[in-house]
């Protein structure tokens, strides 16, 4: 359920698995370690966070509502200064810290983030010229307290630049403590290679998904800037496509003429996060802020294309979620729901029903008109879309002269019948996109992409015949994710590659932001993939994110997987000698009294 600009390293990384690599084997990549930078020893350290403004939001040695507590500190092996800390429920205002850059140029920016037992830090950081913040965290739990120098970004700075710092004060609130800022100047060669790499868009072959729900559930954004944080993390990365999903089927997060604004009329919620979600979209609607429009525009601003998407299965959810999950369209038309072979009702709307297909198409049409570059069907979270309900059975009877319930489900006529239904929907969706494309008159094709299980046999079993859809030119891109309904955990790379080569349709094997997936990446590229699809693309740890965000650099990724240790990054952790009036590293620490 969710950062950064990138750096270029010269020479060998400090965290090689074994030995040193030849310099020419090391590719440019993002570096989250202080030790990755050639001129780390020349860094400027800003240790007095009390220089931040507004001064009225600073409270010396006292926790206060709406304020940041200022505490003097001394590190065991590091600078002394003054840190600022906002407790979870302080709702403290954003701080602005002058960076005081004397020599304009490229800098790697690290921020010292505080953490101690049960008091982690979530910090939202941006330069004052950035459109949105990105999240950085320190959750290293220890009684002594620590400050981790966490990589923020690389940016070209001058004397006018300022760093803005805010806490997570809506949704799942969290404290935020900042001890210092470290500015490392890039060497001329680092700067040259960085600029060259950022100017090369050929590596922007990664696909990211946003589910339209999770970030709002956890963070409860209330402004356009808060929303833009969801795409700001993709700036200057290898992500080139965003699959922007609705919260499910016909549910949306804005006032809609077609869909259902999720939670409309709800008074109580099964989870606190569900309340966060509804409070957020209600507040945004009151300000006339449309999350879909904001995210489309934000993604475009950083060079990404956007496919708006629906999850065909997302009509309802298991109890006790149904109260605020189900739309009037779903509740009012039980006769259009799917029915299993034995007569069991299934909580889906059948695509064999023309009214259902039209409703889904019109939801996507509305969102296409917000400026999207195409539409996507998230089939991996959407099976089945047709079963044995009367509307579907009549189609089988008309074509084959038999009741489908009397035919073994292994009979190829069953999947062909379901494929007819799915293909009909895709034709109607393609026709809608063609209409909208003509209305724009910019000559650009509105694309139609699918995200499928990718095992071949499982998608076909539910009526999604990739070969047929490709032959009819109904799909432009294929992404995969091992979602619900799969019988295998292996992608059918030969099938995907065959479709790609025969029809010129690129495919993007899917994966999660988890190290268990990363060793498979070379096989995906060797199998003909154009890029990769990252489900819920994000990472709590910035070290991992600097890998993920560069996966479009195929050879560099091979080098990383072979030579680097993701599970042992070279973190810079500073320990306190003194914090406030307490000596933290004595024989009898203050935590002994707990």
Secondary structure, DSSP 8 states (H G I E B T S, - for coil): ----------S--TTBSSS---GGG-------SGGGSTTGGG-EEE-BGGGSB-GGGEEET---TT-EEEEEEEETTS-EEEEEEE-TT-----EEEE---SS-EEEEEEEEEEEBTTB-EEEEEEETTSSS-EEEEE----SS-EEEEEEEEEEEE-TT-EEEEEEB-SSS-B-EEEEEEEEEE--HHHHHHHHHHHT-GGG--EEEEE-SSHHHHHH---SHHHHHHHHHTTTTSSEEEEEEE-SBTTEESS--SSSEETTTT----SSHHHHHHHHHHHHHHHTT--HHHHHHHHHHHTT-EEEEEE-TTTT--STTSHHHH--HHHHH-GGGEEE-TTS-EEEEE-TTSHHHHHHHHHHHHHHHTTT-SEEEEEGGG---S--SSHHHHHHHHHHHSS-GGGS-TTSHHHHHHHHHHHHHHHHHHHHHHHHHHHHH-S----EEEEEE--SSHHHHHTT--HHHHHHTT--SEEEE---TT-S-SS--HHHHHHHHHHH--EEEEEEESSHHHHTTHHHHHHTT-SEEEEET---SSHHHHHHHTTTT-HHHHHHHHHHB-GGG----EEEEEEETTEESSSSS-GGGG-
